[in-house]
Amino acid sequence: MKIFVQSLTYFRIISAPILFILVTYFNFYGVALVLFLLASSSDYWDGYLARKYNLESELGAVLDPIADKILVTFLILALAIDLNSIFIGLVGGLVLTREFWVGALRDINARNNNKDATNVTQLAKIKTTIQFVAFACFLFGLFLNNSLILFISNFFLFLALIVTLQTGVSYTIATFKK
């Protein structure tokens, strides 16, 4: 069971470049959407199963958020390229900057025995969910070739940016509060 739970995390990592190729090279938006829905739902299931069956591990705790970041990175790049969108590129760059920043904060906190400052919060889980909803909407809009859905997807992405920045600020305050 432990190997199955870890394989869900690996699935997200492996899916990311495949999604990039499906979107940017082949324009297989429907296949990309299905793969993304499977990959993003694996984020929920690996955490749920690890907690339920007491299979949480240090490796899993480290790899799970990295797998999410890899998936998000490849999707931001694919969507910005495919849609030729400065907006997605800029918002995506800000989202990724926050991800790198929080990664640095986690490293600082691990070195200073202050890991609780950057424990995953409920708002951070909501952030990931909103990001995944935005990406699913973009892929769905591309699949249907529907500009209204793509337009609405931009609002979800902007909402994801706001929550993403808020969680980054929260982690920063918790890290340097002493």
JOTAKA-V404688 format. One record per backbone hydrogen bond with DSSP energy under -0.5 kcal/mol. CO is the residue of the C=O (numbers start at 1). NH is the residue of the N-H. If there is no record, write none. Layout:
co->CO nh->NH
co->CO nh->NH
This chain:
co->1 nh->5
co->2 nh->6
co->3 nh->7
co->4 nh->8
co->5 nh->8
co->5 nh->9
co->6 nh->10
co->7 nh->11
co->8 nh->12
co->9 nh->13
co->10 nh->14
co->11 nh->15
co->12 nh->16
co->13 nh->17
co->14 nh->18
co->15 nh->19
co->16 nh->20
co->17 nh->21
co->18 nh->22
co->19 nh->23
co->20 nh->24
co->21 nh->25
co->21 nh->26
co->22 nh->27
co->22 nh->28
co->27 nh->29
co->28 nh->32
co->29 nh->33
co->30 nh->34
co->31 nh->35
co->32 nh->36
co->33 nh->37
co->34 nh->38
co->35 nh->39
co->36 nh->40
co->37 nh->41
co->38 nh->42
co->39 nh->43
co->40 nh->43
co->40 nh->44
co->41 nh->45
co->42 nh->46
co->43 nh->47
co->44 nh->48
co->45 nh->49
co->46 nh->50
co->47 nh->51
co->48 nh->52
co->49 nh->53
co->50 nh->55
co->50 nh->56
co->51 nh->54
co->57 nh->61
co->58 nh->62
co->59 nh->63
co->60 nh->64
co->61 nh->65
co->62 nh->66
co->63 nh->67
co->64 nh->68
co->65 nh->69
co->66 nh->70
co->67 nh->71
co->68 nh->72
co->69 nh->73
co->70 nh->74
co->71 nh->75
co->72 nh->76
co->73 nh->77
co->74 nh->78
co->75 nh->79
co->76 nh->80
co->77 nh->81
co->78 nh->82
co->79 nh->83
co->80 nh->85
co->81 nh->84
co->84 nh->86
co->85 nh->89
co->86 nh->90
co->87 nh->91
co->88 nh->92
co->89 nh->93
co->90 nh->94
co->91 nh->95
co->92 nh->96
co->93 nh->97
co->94 nh->98
co->95 nh->99
co->96 nh->100
co->97 nh->101
co->98 nh->102
co->99 nh->103
co->100 nh->104
co->101 nh->105
co->102 nh->106
co->103 nh->107
co->104 nh->108
co->105 nh->109
co->106 nh->110
co->107 nh->111
co->108 nh->112
co->109 nh->114
co->110 nh->113
co->114 nh->117
co->115 nh->118
co->116 nh->119
co->121 nh->125
co->122 nh->126
co->123 nh->127
co->124 nh->128
co->125 nh->129
co->126 nh->130
co->127 nh->131
co->128 nh->132
co->129 nh->133
co->130 nh->134
co->131 nh->135
co->132 nh->136
co->133 nh->137
co->134 nh->138
co->135 nh->139
co->136 nh->140
co->137 nh->141
co->138 nh->142
co->139 nh->143
co->140 nh->144
co->141 nh->145
co->141 nh->146
co->145 nh->147
co->146 nh->150
co->147 nh->151
co->148 nh->152
co->149 nh->153
co->150 nh->154
co->151 nh->155
co->152 nh->155
co->152 nh->156
co->153 nh->157
co->154 nh->158
co->155 nh->159
co->156 nh->160
co->157 nh->161
co->158 nh->162
co->159 nh->163
co->160 nh->164
co->161 nh->165
co->162 nh->166
co->163 nh->167
co->164 nh->168
co->165 nh->169
co->166 nh->170
co->167 nh->171
co->168 nh->172
co->169 nh->173
co->170 nh->174
co->171 nh->175
co->172 nh->176
co->173 nh->177
co->176 nh->178
